[in-house]
Amino acid sequence: MPSGLLNSLFNGFFNGLTHASTLFLMAAGLTLIFGVTRIVNFAHGSFYMLGALLSAHMVSVWWPSWGESAGLYALAIILGAACAGLAGAATDFFLLRRLAGAPSLYQLVATFGLTLFLHDAMLAAFGPGEVFAPRFPGLKGALELGGEFYPTWHIATMLLGLLVWLGLHLLLARSRFGQRLRAATQDRAMLSALGVNPQPLMLGAVVLGCALAGLGGALRLPTEPANLQMDVNIIVETFVVVVTGGLGSISGAALAAVLIGLIHAFGVAWFPQASLVLVFLTMGVVLALRPQGLLGSKGREEAPEAAQKFLGTRASSAWLAMQCIALCAVALLAWRGGEYTQSLLADALILAIFGISLQAMVGLGGLVSFGHAAWFAVGAYGTALASTHWGLGLPLALAVGCAAALLGAALFGALVVRSGGVYLAMLSLALAQMLWAGASQWVDVTGGDNGIIGLQLLAPQARSGFLAALLGLAMLSLLGLRLLARSAFGMALQAARDAPARAAASGLNVAALRYRIFVHSAVLAALAGGLWAAHKGAVFPQVAAVSTSVDALLVVLLGGVHWLWGAAVGSAVLTGLQATLGQGLGALSDYWHGLLGLLIMLMMLLAPSGWGGLLWKAEHAR
């Protein structure tokens, strides 16, 4: 074998293991928390960032002399991890234990709200700038291995990751706490019946998991600065590791961390334009072949949400017409308010169409998607590219975007029907992240981070007609959802959602039902994406980002998953909150994301089914 190729393989292997050590610390903590609480904590990256920022300030800002002593530097790392663990204890007390038993969709959205809140809390505490920490004393050099030099600190973190894995294995296998912890993951009710209080076990798992995340962040300091983007940058890749390895499996997390770390390292070295895509593609392939992950077990399926009817579908046509007239009146008032309110109106209507596409899949089909932005992005880029490359007008460009989503969903849907619950949510997230990575790195086609700008899909004089068309499409989408819920197909979907085994025993093809609603939902989301591209006149990779998927989830949950008008009301509420919090808070405007996160958490705790859910409870309380 040529020496150049051998060195490349050795370098890739070493760099992959170095990256894997950080991923394992994160994934092990997230796995511990999920194993006991059954909650996938989207805010786990915030504890990683907290540990890094605290340790960095200790050795660089507050007490610079600590950065010159190996013992004090190590103490700063330990204190950063310990503070992350204490923050995890507060999170468990105020949020996680109150989400126990809630559907995974509500848990994911609530912990995303926690991410927003913690991000702005750290912004207020530490400021927006990066913090550069010094190299670790005594480990500043490099070791020669195979004719190549490798940083001593990287080798130390690799060994530490191995020690953490060994320690966790001994803790779970040999200690009484570990045995009870494993018992709590299997059957918490039985453990409680045997006289063991599971609450301290849950608290211990959360504290340990968050401390591991903080440790992972603090260990990155000698090689990269601490900043306020660390949470989002690490959490998605951590999800990839946890789901690839198998939810609840520490050994699976270790195996997947090594696999993803190596693929990331070799991808950066050999395929830099597709390095991000390869990571998420690996996760998709693993879940396609083994839906429960490499070392995960199928276990018990997530209990379905309590069966409930789709509110608003049985209202009379006259009442529905009156509601649509009221919507038109509100839209007219917004249109008369000037360019700013017209822009907000267009945003809300497009968001409503996007939300209705997800509501059909979640509310009727019970399919939880955390990456619905994938189809929104396909529609946006398809429409933009059809306009810029082929010179097509808006109707034909929209048709191209929808056709691209139809083709993609028809292929991807075959994988969707084999998954469910959290695995389906993560698989959809992987698809969205692959599209985001592709849009960011395929510069020749998408323009990369510069995007596709200067779209001429709408003439200035056509804005009023475009708003009227948006209003009409939103009402048609709403009417389509009503007809779908009342149809035989919709009834079958709801039966498969509430009792899949009974539905299958009754002769319903559950997989085919889920496949159809998935494809229909994807095409409608693509239409919303194409309309967004026309409205904004530009498309950037952000349309496929996690935040876009979360916007769709918020629209559905704020209004009500099982209420016909849920997405419409949710889009108005979310658009109004973003406009109000972003501009109407004076000095607090810089922290409006945190306030929004606080509102999201309160909503998920007090009224997780949205306004429609409150109506449903009031109706059944009579």
N, C-alpha and C positions, 0 to 999 in steps of 0.2 A: 504494500500500500504506500503511495507517495507520502513523503513526510508532511507536505503542506496539507493534504486531506486529513492525515492523522492528527495534526495539530488543531485543525478546524473542528474535528470531532471531539477532541479532548477539551477544547475551549468551550464548545457548546454544552458538553456534558457538565463541566464545572459550573458554568454560568446558570445552567438549568437547575442544578441542585441548590445553588445559592438562592435563586428566586423561589424555589420550592420550599425552602425553610421558612420564609415569610408567609407564603401561602398556607403552609401547614399550621402555623400558629393561629392564623385567622380562622382557617377552616375547622380546626379542632375546637376552638371556642364556640363557634357557631353551631357545630355539631352537638356539643354538650348541652347548649341551651335548647336546641330543638329536641334532643332526645328526652328531656324531662318535661319541658313546657309545651312541646308540640307547636311551637311558634317559630316561624322563620323570621328572624329579626333583621329587617332591612337596615336598621340603624347601627349594625355591628361595625361598619366602617367608621362611624363617629367616635367609637371608643379607641379604635386604632389611631385616629387623628388626635384625640385627646392625649393619649400616652406620648405621642411624638411631640406635640406642642409643649406640654408641661416639661418633659425632660429637656427639650431644646432651650426653653427659657431658663431652666435651672443652670445649665452649663454655659450658656452664652449671654444671657441678659441679666438675670437676677444675681447670680454668684459666678462670675466668669472664672474664678479660681478653681471651681469644681471641674472645669474642663481640662485642667492641667494635672489632675490626680486620678489615677486609675480607680482607686477605691471610691472616691466621691462621684466620679462619672458613673460607675456601676450603681452607686446608691441612687443617683438621679434617674437612671433607667428603671430601677426597682420601684422608686416612688411614683414614677409616671404610670407604671403598670398597676400599682396599688390604687392610685386615684381613679384609674379607669374602672377597676373593680368596685370601688365605692360608688361611682356613678352608675354602675350596673345594678348595685343593690337598690339605689333610689329608683331606677327605671323599673325594676321588678315590683317594688312596692306600689308605685303610682300608676303603672301601666300594664306590665306584662301579666301579672296575676289577675287583673281585671279583664284581660282578653282571653283567658283560658276557656276553651270550649267554643270560641267564636269561629266562624268559617275562616279559612286561610286568607281569603280575599280581604276581609276586614282587618286581619292581623297585619298583612303586608302594607296596607294603606296607612294604618295607624302608626306603624313603626317608620314608615316614610315621613309622616308628619313629625315624628320624633327627630328624624334626621335633619329636617329643616330647622326645627327649634334649636337643636344642639349646635348646628352650624352657625346660626346667628348669635347664640350665646358665646361661642368661642370667638366669633368676630368681635363682639363687644369686649371680651376679656383680654384677647391677645392682639387685636388689630389685624389689618388685612395683609401685612407684609410677610414675606418668607423669613424664616429664622435658620441661619446657617450654624450648625454645631461643629466644634473642632473634631479632628480625628481622635480616636480613642487612644489614650496614652499607653504605650507599650505594645500596641498592635497597629502601628502606622506603616510598617514595612510590608514586604511581600516574600513569599516562599517560592523556591524554584522546584517545580514538579514537571518532569518530562521535558526539560529544556525550556519551559515557559514559566513566567512569574505570575503568581496569583496573590491578591491582597490577603494579608493575614486576617483581617477582620471578617472577610467573607468565609474563610475556613472556620473561624470561631463561631459564626452564626449557624453554619451548617451543622457543626457538632452540637451546638445548643439545641437546634431543632430536633436532632436525634435524641438528646437527653430528655427533652420535653415529651417526645413520643413514648420513650421508655417509662418515664415517670407517670404519665397518664395511664399507660397499660398496667403498671403495678397498682396504681391507685384504684382503678376499676376492677381489677382481677383479685387483688389480695386484701384490700382494706374493707372494713365493715361499711364505711361510707360509700365506697365504690359498689359494693354488692347491693346495698339498698338503692343506690342511684340507678343501677341497671334494672332492679326490680321495678322502680318507679316508671322507667321507660316502657316496661312491658304491660303492667297493669297497676295503675296508681290506686284504683279503688280497692283492689285486693290488698295492697300494701297497707292502706289505711285501716281496712278491716282487721288486719293482724296487729294493730296497735301502734303502727309507725306513722308519725305525722309527716306527710310528704312535703309540707311547706318549707321546712328548713333545707330539705334536699334540693328543692327548686331554687331557693335563694342561693345555696352554695354553688349550684351549677351555673347560675347566671353570673355570680361574682367571679368565679374561676374563669368562665368563658370570656367575660369582658376584660379581665386582667390579662389573659393571654393575648387578646387583641391589642391592648395597650402596650404589652411587651413587644409585640411584633412591630408596632409603630415606632417605639423608642429605639429598637435595634437598627432601624433604617437611618438613624441620624448621622452616623459617621460617613455615610455614602450619599445622602441626598438631603436637601433642606426640608424642614417642616413647613407645611402650607395648608391653606384651607380648601385645597382640592384633593387632598389625600383620601377623604372618605369615599367619594364616588369612584375615584380611580381604582380603589382596591376592592370595594364591596362586590361589584359585578363579577370580577374574576374569582373572588371567594365563593360566590354562589356557584360558579362553574365547577369549582373543585368539589364543593360539598355535594352537589347533585350528581356529578360524575362518579364520585366515590360511593354515594349511597347515603341518603339522609339518616343520621343517627349512628353511623359507623366511623369510629376513630381510625381504624385500620384502613377503611375505604378512603377517608380524607387524606391519610398519609400517602397511599398509593396514587390517588388522583393528583395530589400536589406535585409529586415527582413527575407524573406523566405530563401535566399541564406546564410545569416549569420547563421540562425538556423541550416540549413542542414550542413554547414561547421563545426559548433561547435559540433553537435551530431555525425557527421562523424568522427571527430578527436577523440572523446571520445569512441565511440562504434565500429567504423570500420576504424581504423587508416590506414590499408593497402589499403583502397578504398576511403578515404576521398576526394581526389581530383576528382576522377571519379564521385562521387555522385553529386558534384556541376554541372559539365558539363552535366551529365545525366539528371539532373532536367531541365536544359535549353532545352535540346533536346526533352524531353517529353512535356514541355509547348508549344514549337513551333510546335510539331507534332499535338497537339490537337487544338492549336490556333495560326496559323502562324504569326499573328500580335502582339503577346504577351498578357499578362494578361489584361492590360487596354489600349492597343494601338488600334488605329482605322486603318482600311484598307486605307482610304484616297485615294489620287491620286497615281497611279502607276508611278514609275520612267520613265521618257521619254526615249525611246530607243535611242541608238546612231544613228546618221544619217546613213541611209542604204548605204552600199558600197560593191563593189564586192571584192572577195578574190583574191588579186593580185598574179600573177605568175602561176595560174592554167591553163591559156589558152595559155601559151607559147608552142612552138613546142617541140616535143620529142627530136629533135636534140639539141635545145638550152638547154633543161633540162640536156641532157647528157653532154654537155660542162660544165655546172655548176657543175655537180657531179665530172667530171674529175678534175676541178679546186680545188674542195674540197679535193679530194684524193691527189693532188699535195701538198696542204698546210699541210695535215696530214703527208705526207711522209717527208716533211722538218722538221716538229716538231718531228717526230720519230727519225730522224737522229741527233737531238740536244742533246741527252743524256737522263739519267733517269729522270731528273727533268722535261724537256719538254715533255717526254712521259707520265709522271704522269699528267701534266696539260692537255695534249691531251685527256687522258682518262676521266678526270674530265669534260672537255668541251663536249665530245661526250655523256656521260651519262646525263649531264645537258640538252643537246639538246633533247634527247629522252624524258626526264621528261618535258621539256618545250613544246614539240610537243603534249604531252598528254593533257596538260592544254590548249594549243592553240586551239585544236579541240573543246574543250568544251566552251571556252570563245568566240573565233573568229567565229565559225560556229553556236554554240547553244545559245550564249548570256548568259550562266550560269556563274555567278561570284563566284569563289571559293576562300576563304581565308584560307582554310585548306587542300589544295591538298597534303600536306605532309603526310596526313593520309594513303593514298594508297601507297606512296613511302615507308613509314615505314612498312606497312603490307608486302610488297614485300621483304623488307630487312630482317625483322625478320623471315618471313616465309622461306626464302631461308637459313638463318643462322641456324634456328632450324632444318630444314630438313637435313642439313649437319651434325650438331652436334649430333642429337638424332637418326637419321636413317642412317647416313653414306652415303647419296645420293651424287652423283657427281653434277657438276654445272648445266647441262641441266635439270635433274630431280628436283633438288632443286629450280631452277628458275620456273619450272612448278608448284611446290607446292606453291610458293609465289604468282604467278599469279592466281592460283585457289582460294587461300584464299581471294585475292582482289575481284575476280569475285563473290564469295559468299557474301562477305560483302557489295559490291556495289549493288548487286541485292536486298539485304534487305534494305539498307539505301536509295537507289534510290527512293523507294516509298515515302519517306518523302521529298526528294529533289524537286520532281515535284510539290509539293504543295506550295513551297516557291519561292521567287524571290528577286532580288535586294540585298539590305543590309541584309535582313533576311536570305537569302540563304548563303551569305558570312559568316555570324556569325554562322549559323548552321553547316557549314562545318568546321569552326574554332573550334566549340565545339567538334566535332568528333575527330579532330586532337589532341586537348588538352586532351581528354579522353584517347586516345592511348598513348600520351606522359606520362600522369599520371600513366596509367597502366604499361607502360614499366619501369617507375621510381620506382614504389612501388611493383611490382610483382617480387621480387628478385629471388625467387626459379626458375622461368622460364627464365626471361630476364637478370638476373644478376644485375638489378637495374642500378644505375649510373656507376657501374663497367663494364656494357655491356657484350656482347658476343665477346670474343677475340680469337685470334689464329685460325681463320677459314683457312682451307686448301683446299679451292675451286679452287685455281690456283697454279700450280707448277711454280717455277721461270722460267723454260725454256718455259713455255706456255704463257708468257707475250706478246710476239710479235703476236702470233695467237689471243690472247684476244683483242689486239688493233685492229687487222684487223676485228675481229668479231664485235667489237663496231662500227667501221666505217660502216660496212655493215648494221648493225641494224639501225644506224642513218639514212642512205640513204633509207632503206626500210620504216622507219617511215615517212620520208619526202614524199616518193612516195605514201604511204598509205594516207597521208593527202591530197595530190593532187587528188588522185582518189576519196576520200571521198567528197571533195569540188565539184567535177564535177559530182558526181552521183546524182540520183534522191533523195536519202536520204539526201545528203548534201544540195541540192537546197531547199528541204522542211525545213530542219533545219534553213537555212538562212531566209526563208520566215517567219518562226515562230519567229525568233529572231527580225526581223525588224517590223513585224506587226502581233502579236500573235492573235488578235481578228479577223483580216481579214483571217488569215491562218485557224483558226478554222471554220470560216464561209464558207471557201472553201472546207471543208471536211477533213482537216488534223487533225490528232490526236496529238495535241501539246504535251500533257503529255507523250505519248508513245515515241515521237521523242526525247524529253529531257531525258527520262529514258535511251534510248538506247545509246545516246552519253555519258551520265554520266558513264554507266557501261564500255563502250569501253575505255574511258579516264582513268578510275581507273585501268584497267588491264595493260595498257601501262605504267602508272606511277609505278605500282608494278614491272613490268619488269625492269624499270630503278633503282628502289630500290634494287632489287636482284643483278643487275650488280654492283651497288655501294658497296654492302656488299662483293662481290667477289673481287672487286678491292682494297678495303681498308683492307680486312681481319678481320674486326671487325664491330660490330653494337652497337650503343649507343642510349639512348632515344632522343638525339638531332636530329635524323632523322625525328622525328615527331614534332619538335619544330616549332614555328611561323617563325623563320628565314629561315627554309627550304622551307616553303610555299612561303615566300616572294622571295626567290631565283627564284622559278618557275615563279612568277609573273613578276619579273624584266627581266628574260630572254625573256618572251613574249612581254613585253612593250618596252624594249630597241630595239628589232628587229622590232617589228610591229605586232600587233594582227592580222591584215588582210593581211599579206604578207606571202606567202608560205615559204620563207626562214627566216621568222622573228625569230623563236626559234633558228635556227642554228646560225644566226648572233648574236642574243642576248646572247647566251651561250658563244660564242667566246669573245664578248665584256666584259661580266661580269667576266669571268675567267681571262681575261687579266687585267682588272681593279683591281681585288682583288690581283693578283700577283704583279702588278706594284705598287699599292698604299701601299701594305703591306710590300714591301721590298725595293722599290726604292726611298724612300723619306727621308732617313737619320733620322735626329732627329724628323721629322714629322711622322715617321712610326707608332708611338703609337696612332696617331689620324687619321689613314686612314679610319676608319669607318665614321668619321665625314665628311671627304672629299667626300667619296662615297655618303653619304646622301645628301650633297650639290649638287652633280652631278645628283642624282635622282630627287631632287626638280626642278632643272633647266630643266631636260628632260621632266618632266611632265607638266611644264609651257610652254616651248617653242615648244616641239614636243611630245605631249602626246600619239600619235599613233605610235611613234618610227620611224625608218628609212623607214619602209614600208609606214607609213602614209605620210611622206614627199614625197615619190614617187607618192603616190596617188593624193596628192594635186597638185604636179607639172604636173601630167598627165591631171588633170581636169582644170588646169589654162590655158592650151593651147587653 
